[in-house]
C-alpha cells in the first residue's frame, strides 16, 4: 500500500482512503439515527477495504453493517402479578 515509485497513489491506498470516508459517513448517519444510510455506507467501506487488501478489517465492518440489519430485541413481557 502507499505510493508507487513515481509518488502516485496506488489503487490500494485510494481504496483505503475511500473506506475511511465511507466509515466517517456511516458514523455520522448512525449518530443521526439513519441506520439504513449507515448500513449502506458500512457496506461500501467493506468493499473498499477488500479492494485495499484489508480483508480482516473488511469482515469486521461487514459484521457491523449486518448488526444494523438485525431487528431490535423485543421488550420483555411485564412480570406476572
N, C-alpha and C positions, 0 to 999 in steps of 0.2 A: 504494500500500500504506500501512498505518498505520491512523489513526483517521479517522472521519468528523467532520463539523463539531460533532457533539454529544459527541465524545470516546469514542464507542463503537468497538469493534474492527470492522474491515471483514472481509468474508469472506476476502479475500486475506491479511490479516495473521494471521487464525486458521488458515488453511491452512498458512502458512509456519511458524507455531508448532507445528502438528501434525507437520509434516515434521521439524522439529528433534527432537521427541520420538521419532518413528519412527527417525530416524538414530541417536539415542543408544541406543535399544533394540537396533537392529541391531548396533551396535558391541559392546554388552555380550554379546549372544548369540554373536557371532562369536568374541569373546575366550574364551568358554567352550566353543567347539568346536561350537556348534549352528548349522551352516551353513544347514540348512533354515529354521530360525526367523529367522536373519539375512536370508536371501533374501526371506522373506515381508515383513519389516519394511522392507527396502530398497525393495521394490515399492510398499508403502504410502506410503513417503516420496516416491517418484517421483510417485505420483498426487497427493499433497498439493501438491508443488511445481508440478505442472502447473495445479492449481486456483488457486495463488497467482500464476500467470503467469510462473513462473521456469522456462521450458521448457528452456533450456540446462543448468541445474543438474539438472533432472529427467532429462534424457538421460544425464548423467554418472552419476547414481545408478542409473538403469536398467541402464547398462552394468556397474556394479559388481555388481548383482544377477545379471546374465547370467554374469558371470565366476565367480560362486559356483556356477553351474549346470554349468559345464564340468567334465568328469571330470579328475582329476589326471593329469599326464603319466605314461606308462608308464615303468618303470625301464629304464635302458639295459641291454642284454644284457652279460654278462661278456665280457671280452676273450678272443679265441681264443688257445688255448695253443699 
